[in-house]
Amino acid sequence: MSGPRLWFVDELSLGLMPKAAGLFIEVLKQLRGEGVTTLLVEQNTKRALRVADDVCVLASGRSVFTGTAEA
């Protein structure tokens, strides 16, 4: 995994204590600053929005919102 440009991360916080999950979010922010793209699947919306640029929210397997994290 030398110099990945894209990461796929599924349920980053699942089974982790909140402090550890927060540290991983900070790592994702750092990687973003280095030009690494991350596709994050996460049920904790607040945590995901802290690191996201764009989002797609699913409900019962259907997209109910697509846009920027700010929106």
BELMOPE-V198799 format. One record per pair of residues at least 6 apart in sequence whose C-alpha atoms are under 8 Angstrom apart, sorted by sequence separation. I is the first residue (numbers start at 0). J is the second residue. D is the distance in whole Angstrom. If there is no record, write none. Layout:
i->I j->J d->D
i->I j->J d->D
//
This chain:
i->30 j->36 d->8
i->31 j->37 d->8
i->41 j->47 d->6
i->48 j->54 d->8
i->56 j->62 d->6
i->57 j->63 d->6
i->55 j->62 d->7
i->56 j->63 d->6
i->57 j->64 d->7
i->12 j->20 d->5
i->39 j->47 d->8
i->55 j->63 d->8
i->56 j->64 d->5
i->11 j->20 d->7
i->55 j->64 d->6
i->56 j->65 d->6
i->27 j->37 d->7
i->54 j->64 d->8
i->55 j->65 d->4
i->54 j->65 d->6
i->55 j->66 d->7
i->11 j->23 d->8
i->53 j->65 d->8
i->54 j->66 d->6
i->53 j->66 d->6
i->54 j->67 d->6
i->53 j->67 d->4
i->54 j->68 d->6
i->52 j->67 d->6
i->53 j->68 d->5
i->52 j->68 d->5
i->51 j->68 d->6
i->52 j->69 d->8
i->48 j->68 d->6
i->24 j->46 d->8
i->28 j->50 d->6
i->27 j->50 d->7
i->21 j->46 d->8
i->24 j->49 d->8
i->24 j->50 d->7
i->11 j->39 d->8
i->6 j->35 d->7
i->8 j->37 d->7
i->10 j->39 d->7
i->11 j->40 d->8
i->12 j->41 d->7
i->4 j->34 d->7
i->5 j->35 d->6
i->6 j->36 d->6
i->7 j->37 d->6
i->8 j->38 d->6
i->9 j->39 d->6
i->10 j->40 d->6
i->11 j->41 d->6
i->4 j->35 d->5
i->5 j->36 d->5
i->6 j->37 d->5
i->7 j->38 d->5
i->8 j->39 d->5
i->9 j->40 d->5
i->10 j->41 d->5
i->12 j->43 d->8
i->3 j->35 d->7
i->4 j->36 d->6
i->5 j->37 d->6
i->6 j->38 d->6
i->7 j->39 d->6
i->8 j->40 d->6
i->9 j->41 d->7
i->10 j->42 d->7
i->5 j->38 d->8
//
